[in-house]
Amino acid sequence: MPTSIDFKHGIYVNELPTPIVPLTQITTPTVAFGTAPIHLASEPAAVNTPILCSTLNEFVTQFGWSDDFDSFTLCEVAKAHFTLYNVAPVIFINVLDPLKHAAQKVIEVTGVNVPITIEKPTVIGSIIISTGNDDTYATLTAGTDYSAAYNSDGKTVITLTAAGIAKVDEDKVFVTYREIDPSAVTASTISGGVDPMTGKNFGLEVLEDVYPKLGVVPGTVIAPKFSNDAAVAAAMSSKCKSINGCFKALAIADLPTATTRKYTDVVTVKTDKNFTDSFLVATWPEVELSGEKYHLSSHLAALMCVVDANHNDIPYKSPSNETLACNGACLADGTAVYLGKNLANYVNGQGVVTALNFAGWRSWGNHCAAFPNDTDPINFISVRRMLNWINNTLILRFFSRIDQPMNRVLVDTVVDSVRTWINGLAKQGAILGGDIAFLAEDNPTSELEAGNMLFRMDIGFAVPAQKIQFTVQFNPNYFTTLFE
């Protein structure tokens, strides 16, 4: 029997905590090259190593965090993907090496009874505190005479203990330390190469390590801030054409908003930078959200992930006319940029993706940077990405067939499998149609004797409907309705 206390009569409401929205998972992630405050990481990732992160917490643990996006560009990418667009995973490659990209500093501090704060990013392990002059010189011992730690803003705070203060002469100490210098990371650092001493890849060459290390095929490659350099953009698009000798990806580069200040400057700067490759998307200007500036490449790469996820993880839908997580467009110095649709169309006509405020802020532009010099339909962003995706999918799907006996069973297996796949894509609207054939004229005896097979595929891609027009005409015959 329930007691009088247990007896309930009326309406009752239980409140539950708000569920956390899970990150949208994608299979062809963004690969981002840049700089990270690695000195602030609790479990610092190795420099020039591809690291796959599925949450913002994983990123912070391995790369640290700073709101100074200009100095630490990978933080911008992490916030755009994990927070603003809610997509994962992302592959990060930090090129900032605290052992190389740092400068030796010495400061004189008077008044050691209060904590010493070093504003600039500092390698804590490099700190040496000395006291006195030549006659009374002494070096303080970390952990005994002082402690050093990063505060919530990433600044270094040094606190002398009573034992340390007792060793100080004239209430003055000299602090020697290594100050991390993100500006020491240059375009050549990002462009990368192979270290002749170790044989290890660095910079963009680390793209070659992504699949062997992580088993993930790169989808989009970005290097915010650095990609506005012509050499970096050229290296990005070149690498994207052949990763591991077989995979393909798409690079996104930003036109420099410090020099490209007007929409009319776009064509000149784009030409000067030689942003004219079919594996490259050019963007202008930057975007901002609540006063925080981002390179448009960071947002566009994340937006592509969202659009793909909404279309069965197949990149057949253009990212153009999709909502950007921003509330403004701007230049590097924060100057606001407002483009009407006519001016945004001019920018698009130069093969540059921009941001348009039309019923909300949207990505605007369908073409890779090769347009308008090259009007081949493969220079639509969605078509280029579909070609990359089909290339990569065929390689992954049929790699297990390599070295199998070359017989009719193998031919029929490949043809039937691909036809089934293509038909499925067509039913989803991802392509218009397609077919595959194994033809005698493509496979002469000399090639077959060498173990070489060639299958011919043709596919009709669904290009973006970037112009829809209506014709309206006044018809005076409808005046008759007045008398009905």
N, C-alpha and C positions, 0 to 999 in steps of 0.2 A: 504494500500500500504506500503511495507517495505521501510524504508529509505535507503540511500546509505550506512549507517553504518551497517544496518542489512543484506545487500546483501552479499551472500557468493558464492565464486567461487573457487574451488580447493579441496584439501584433508585436512581433519581436524581429529585430534586425541584427544580423551578425556582420561585422565589417572585416574584410580581408585586405591584406596589403596589395598594392598595385602590382600586377604581374610585370616582370621585366620582359620587354619585347626582345626576342632572340634576334641576333644578327642574321641577315640574309646570307646564305652560303652560296658561293659561286665556284665554278671549276676552273675558270681561266682568269686568275687573279692579276691585279696590277703589280708590276715590279717597279719599285721606286728607288732611285739612286739619289743620295744626298748626304747631308750632315746631321748628326744626332749628338745630343749632350751626353755622350757615353760615360763621361766622368760621374754622372749622377745616377747611373744604373746600379741596381743592387746585384744584378747578375749580368755584367756587361757582355754583349755579344762581340765576337771577333770582328775586327775591321775587314772590309772587303769580303764579306761572307754573306751569302743569301740566308736570311732568317724569315721563316714563315710565322706570322702572328695572326691569331684568330680573334683576339680581343685587345682593347686598349690597354688593359692591365698587363698583358703579355708584352706589349710594346714598351711600356714604361719600365717594366722589370729589366728588360734587356737593352734598352736604348736610353733610358732616362726621359725627363720631360722638361720642356721650357716653352713659355709662351712667346719667346723671341723667334718667330718663324723665319725671319730674315737670316738669322745666324744658324738656326737648326731646322733645315727645311723638311726633314723627315717627320717632324712633329706636326707640320701643316698637313702632310699626307695622311698621317694617322688620324688626326681629328676629322678631316674631311670624310674618310672612309668609315671609321668606326662610330663616330658621333653624329655627323651631319647626314650621312646617307645610309648608315646602319648596314654596311656590307662587309663581308670577310670571306676568305682571308686576304691578307696583303703580304707581299714579299718585300722586305726592306733590305737595302744594302748600304751600309754606312761607310763612307770613305774617309771620314775625319779620324785621323790617328793622333791621339793625345801625345804620343811620343815624337811625332813629326810636326804636327801642326800646332805648335806652341812656342812661346818665347819666354826666356828667362827674365824674371822681374825681381827687383829689390825695392822695398819701401821702408822708410823710417817711420816708426810709430812712437809717439810720446803719449804717456798716460796709459799704463798697462793694467790698471785696476778695473777697467771696463773691457768688455769683449772687443776684439779687433775684427772688423768686417772687411772682407775683400769683395768688391762689387763684381769684378770680372770673373768669368769661369776659370776655375783653378783646379789643378791636379793636387788633391790633398796630400798624396804620398810624396810630393816633391817639396813640401814645406820644410824650411830650415829656419829656426829662430835663433839669432845670436844677440848677445848683449854686450854693452860696454865699448871701450875703445881698445886700442892695440895692447894696452897694459892689462886690462881686466877682461879680455875677450873670453866669452864662454858660449857654448852652444846648449840650448835647452833640449831636454829629452821629451819626445812625444809620449803622452800617456801618463807621465810623471809630473813634468813641469807645465804641460799645457795639453789641451784637447782641441781638436779641429773637426768641424762637421759642417755639412750643408744645411742651410735653413730651407724653409718652404719655397723661397724664391730662387733657390739654386745658388745663393751667395755663400761664400765660405766665412764661417764665424770661428775665430780662435779665442779661446778663453784660457788665461794663465791661472794656474793653481797657486796656492799660498807658497808652495815650495819654489815655483817658478818665479813668482814676484820677488821672493827673497834674493834671487840671484841677479836681479836686474839692477844695473847701475844707472843713476840719473833718470830713472823712470822712463827709459827709452830702450827700444829693441829694433833690430833690423830683421825684416821678414823677407826671405828669399823663396821664390816659388815659380812654378811654370804656369804661365797664363795661356789657356787654350785660345787659339786664334782661328776662328772659322774662316776668316778672310784669306788664310793661307791655302785653303782648298781652292784650286783654280780649275779652269776649263780642262786643262790637260789631266788633272787628277781624276775628273769625271770621265773623260774620254778613255783613259786607262790604257791597258796593255798587259804585258807579261813581264814580271820581275825576272831579269836575267840571272840573278843570283839564286833565287829560290824556285823559279819556274811557276810561281803562283800568279793567278790572274788578279788584276786590280781594275777598279773603275768599271766601265761598261763591259769589259771583257769577262766580268763575273757572270754575265748572262749565260755563258757557257757552262757554269757550275750549277745553275738552277735545277734543271731536270735531273742530272746525275745525283745531286745531293738530296733534293726534295721530292723527286718523282712528280713534279708539277710542271705543266707547260705554261710559259709566260703568255699572258693575253695582251696587256698593254704596258708599254714602257714609258716612264716619265722621269724627269729630273728637274723639278721646279726650281726656278731662278737660274740654274746653270744651262738649261736647254735653250735660252735665248742667245747663246753663243753659237755662231755658225758651225764651228768645228764639232761641238757637242751634238748639235742637232743632226749633222751629217753622220756622225758615228752612231747615233741612236738608230736612224733609219737604215743604215748599212747593216748593223747587227741584226735588226729585226727581219731582214730578208732571209737570213739563214742562221738559225741558232742550232748548235750541235750538228750542223750540216744538213738539217732536215726540217726543223720547226720554223714557223713564221709568227711574227707578232706585229703590232702597230705601235708606232712612237707618237707621242704628243709633245709638241714644243710650243713655248710661249714667245711671241714677239716681245721685245723689250719695251715696256711701257714708259721707261724714262726717256726714250728717244722717239717712240711712236706715240705722239701725244694727240694726234687728230686722226679721224678715220681716213682722211685723205693721205696720210703718211703710210698707210698699210701696204700699198702696192710697192712703194719705193723700198721700204725696209725689208719687206718679204723678199724682194728681188736681190737686194744687197746681201741678205743673209743666206741666199740660195735655198730658201725653204720651198723646194719645188719637187719633192719626191712623193711617189705614190704610196710609200709606206710611212708617211709622216702627216700628221694633222697639225696645222698651225692655229694658234688661238690668240685673240686680243679682245679686250684689255684684261685687267685683273678683276676679281670680284671681292665683295666684302660682306660681312655679316656682323651686325652690331659693332661696327668699328674695327673688326679684325679682318685684315687683308689676306687674300689667298690668290695664288696663281690659278688661272682658269684651267690649266692642265690638271691640277689636283682634283678639281670639281668634275671636269669632264670625264676623267678616268673612273671616278667613283660612280658618276651618273651612268656610264656605260655598263657597269656591273649591275646596277639597279634595273636598268632596262632589259639586260640579258636575263636576269632572274625572273622578271615578269613575263618572259617569253621562252620558258622552258630551258633556260640557260643556252639559248641559241642566238647568236648576234645578228639576226636578220633585220631587226628594227633599228632605224637610225636614232641616235641620241638627240637629234634636232627636234625642237619644239617640245622638249621634256623639261619638267620643272627643276630649276637649280635651287639649291639650299643657300640662297643669298638674298640680301635686300638692297643690293646696289652693285654698280660696276664702277671701277676707278682706275687711276694710273698709279704708278709706284709711289708717288708723293701723296696719295690720298685724294687727288682731284677727282671729283665725280664725273662720270661719263654717262651721257644719256643719248641713245641712238633710237630714232624713230625707225619704223619698219623699212622705210625707203633707204635710210643710211645703213642699217644693218644688212639689207640686201646688197648694197654696194660692197660692204666688207665680205659678204659671202661670195660675191662675184669675183673676188680676188683669191678665192680658195682659202678663206680664213673663217674659222668658227668664232662667233662672238656671243655676247649676252644681250638679250632683248627683254625689255619690260613691256609685255603685252599680255594682259590678263595674268599678271604674275611674272616673275623673272624666269626666263627660259633660255636654254641653249639654242643657238640659232645658226644653222649651217650644216650642209650635208656632204661637203667635199673634202678629200685629202688635198694636201698642198700642191700636188701636181696640176690641179685645176687652177686657172682656165687654160694653161698652155696645152694640157692634154685633156681632151673631153671624153676619153674612153670611159664607158660606164663603170669600169672596175675602179675608177677613182671616186665613186661614192663611198663614203666611210662604211656604210653597212655592207656593201658588196665586197670591198677590200677585206673587211673583217670576216665575212662569210667564206671567202676564198681561203683566208688563213685558217679558219676553223675547219673547213673541209680537208685541207691539206694535213693539218695536225691530227684530225680524227682518223683519216685513212691510215696514216703512219702507225698510230697507236692500235687501231683495230686489227690491222693485218700484219703487224710485225711478227706475230707468232707463226705466220705462213712462210716466212723466209726460211729457206733450206728444206722445205717440204718437197716431196717428189713432184716434178713438173709433169703433170698428167691431166687428163680431162676432168678428173675429180676436182683438182685444184682450180682449174679454170671455172668450172660450174659453181664451185663454192664461192669464189670471189664475186662472180657476176651476179649470182642469185642474192648474196648478202647485200651487195651494194644497191641492187635494184629495190630490194625490200626497204632499205634505209632511205633511199631517195624518194620512194613513193610515200613513206611516212612523213618526210619533210614537206612534201607537196601538200599532203592532207592537212598539215598544221598551218600552211600558208608561209612556211619559211622559205620556200622556193616555188617557182612556177611549175617546174617539172625538170626531168633529166633522164639520162640513160647511160649505160656503160656497155662496151663491146670489146671483145678480144678478136682482132682482125688479122687475117693472114698477111695483108700488105704492111702491117705495122710490126710484124714479127718474122723477119726472114730467117732462113735456116741457120745462117751464121750467128745470129743473136741467140736463137734457141739453143744452139750447140754450146754457147758460152754461159747458158743458164739465165739468160735475160728475158723478161716478159714485159710487154707493154699493153696496158689496158687503156682504152680511150673513153673519156667521160665528157659529156656536155651537159650543162646545167643552165636553166633559165632563172636568173635571180630577180627577186621583186625589188625594183629600185624605189626610192622614196617618191611619193606623190607630192613633189615640192611646188607644184603649181596647179591649183584647181580654180577654174574660171567659170563664171555664169554670165550668160547673155540675157539682158533684160530689155524689153521693149514695151513702149506704151501702145496699147491697142484701143483705139477710140470706139471700136464696136461694142465695148462693154457699157457704153452709155445707154444701150437698150435696156439694161437692167433697171433703169430709173422708171421705166414705164410698165414693168411686169407686175 
